[in-house]
Amino acid sequence: MIRLREVTRCFILGDQRVMGLDAVSLEVAAGEYLTVMGPSGSGKSTLLNILGLLDAPDSGEYWLNGEATAALDENRRAELRSRHIGFVFQSYHLIPRLTALENIELPMVLAGLDPAERRRRSARLVERLNLGDRVRHRPAELSGGQRQRVAIARAMVMQPSLLLADEPTGNLDSHSGAEVVALLEELNGEGLTLLVVTHDAAIGGRARRRLSMLDGRIIDDLQQGQGDAQR
């Protein structure tokens, strides 16, 4: 599903050249569950932005579902994001003036889905994520766990094949965080490819595959047994 070959991304900060990704190569099969760990500045967010087509490499190649993406224009990149990729962030990124339901439906509105299809998809996710009594509330009226469930519903409403989660439990208490992790793993169990960036070693150890990054490079790619990953 994902194939990176010698991907490099550099940034200029002041008079310094910072290597975000340094000749990174990576292959991820459909349905995999992997975590990415490393200290701040190691390249985790840069990798996530490249995989999510929010940024483009300076050199190297990125294939998503067999399509070379490095040279695509922004319209085609946006189309691929809409069709194939969902995002979940630490800070939720919900629109404050919209209700939970309106936030969930927003990607479908932007994609031009008809109202009947929007209602069908959102109703299914609202029920599954136990949000039925909160859909008319705005984000400020929701708990952190509820906001993250809304964000997950929004990420899933376009039925992506790849979900990228950046510190999805970083702003949550332990109970809400465990619920979010269980939900993400349930989605992965149904065939969704799941990549989670995290500083939490307990979450990092749950995945079947764990990448460690440092200075823009993948320094370790650990395959874990099913029993080890879920302990």
N, C-alpha and C positions, 0 to 999 in steps of 0.2 A: 504493500500500500504506500509506504514512504520509503524513498531512497535518496539519501544525500551523498554526494561525491565531492570531496575536497572543497567544501563550502567555507568561504572566508568572508568575514564582515568586519570592517574597520570603522572607527569613529575618530574624529578629531575633536579633542577637548582642550580648548586654549591652544597651546603650542605643542600639545602631546598627541601622539597617535596611539589610540587604544585598540587592542585587538579583541573584538567581541567574540568572534569565532575564528579559529585558526585551523584551516584545512580539515574540517570535521566531515567524517564519513559515517553514515548510519543507515541501517535498514530496519524497518518495522513492518511486520506482517499484519494483515487485517485481523482484528480481534485481540491483538496483544494488549497487555496491561503493563505499563512501565512507569517508573518514577525517575525523576532527575533531581539530583542533590549536588550541593557544592556551596562554598562560601559566597557572600555577596561579591559581585564582579567576576564570577567564574564563567559567565556566558549563558546561564540558564534562561534568562529572559530573552536574550538575543536569539537563542535557539528556538524558543517558543514563538517569537515573532516571525521568524523565517518559516517555521512549519505552518503557522497560521496564515501565511501570505499577507501579513501586515507589514513586512519588510522584505527586501530582496537582497540576495548575496552580492558582494562585489565580484566574486569569482566562484566557480564551481557550479554544480548542477543539483537541482531538486526536482524529483519526479513525485507527483501525487496521483495515485491510481493510474500510473502509466503515462501521465502527461507531464512533459517538461514545463516547468513554471518560471524559470529564472528570467526569461526574456518576455514574459507576457505583459501586455498593457494592463492598466489598473482596472479597466472594465471587465476584462476576462478574469483577473485575480479576484475581483469582488464577486463575480458569478460563481467561481469555484468555492470561495468562502461560504457563500450563501447555501450552496448545494451540499457541501461535504463536511464543513467544519463548524463545531460549536465551541464556545469559549465560556469559561467560568473563572472569575477573578476573585482575589481576596477582598476587594472593596465593593463587590457586587455590581457596580456600574449600572444601577437601576436609575431610571429617570424620575426624579422626585415628584413631579406634578402628575404623573400617570399612576393609575391604580395598579395593583398587582396583575390583574387580568390584562390591562392595557400594555403593561411591560412585557408580559408573556406573548401577546399577539403582535407586538411591534415588528419582529422580523417578517412575519407573514404579510403584514400590511405593506412593508417596503418591497416585498417580493411580488406583490400584486395578487395574492391568493384571494379567492372570492370569500365573502362573509360566511357562507355556510361551511366551507372547509376550515376556515379559521375557528369557528365555534366548535366544530367536531374535534379538531386537534387539541385546542386549549382545554376543552372539557375533559378529555381523556387524561391529560397531564395534571390538571387541577385535582382530579380524583386520586390519581396515583400518588401524588406528592402531598396529599392530605391538606390542601389549601382552600377547601371549599368555603370555609367561613371567613376567609381573609381576602378574597379576590377583589372586594370593593375598597380595600384599605390601600393607602399610599405607603411607600416604603418607610417613612418616618413613623408609621403606626405599627410596624412589624418588628418582631425580634430579629436578632442576627441570623438565627437558624432559619426563620421563615423567609428572610430576604434571600438567603443563599438558595433555598428551595425554589423560590421564584426565579432566581438567576439560572438555576439548572433547567427549569421548565422552559425558560426563554431560549436557552442553548439547544434544547432538544426538539423544539417545536418544528424546526425545518427538517427533522429526521436526518441528522448528519451521520456520517460513518466514522468520524474522528472527533473526539472531545479533548480539548486542551484545557487543563485546569491549573491555574497559577496560584499557589498557596490557598487552596479553597477553604481551608479550616483556620487560616491565620487570624481571623477576627472573631472566632467562635469559642465558646466555652467547651469543655471536654465532652459533655453530653451531646451538644448540638454538632460538634465536630465529628463525633463517632457516627451520628445519624447521616451526615453528609457523605462520609467515606463509605458507609454501608450502601447508600443509594448509588454512588458512582460505581461501586464494585458490582452491584446488581445489574446496572446498565451494561457494564463490560461483560458480565456473564451471559447477556443476551446477544452478544456479538459486536458491541461498540468497541472500537479501538480507543484506548484511554491512556493519556499521557499526563502525569501529575508532577508539577514542579513543587518541591516542598523542602523546608528546612527541618521538618519533624522526622527524626530517625525512625519513630514507630510507624509512621505512615510510609516512609521510604522502604521499610522492610517488609511491607505487606504485598508489594507487587511481585509478579513472577519474574520481573526483570528490573534491575536497578542500574542507572547510569550515574557515574560520579564525574563532575566537571571541575576543572581548575585552569585558570588563565586561558579560557576560550577553547580548551580541548577536552575531549572525553578521555579521562584517564583510567576509567574502569567500567566494564560492562558485565555485570554479574547476573547470571541466570540462576534463579532460585527455584527449588522444588516447591510444589504446591503446598506441602505441609509446612515448610519453612516460611513461605510467603504469608500465610494466613495465621501464623502462630500468635 
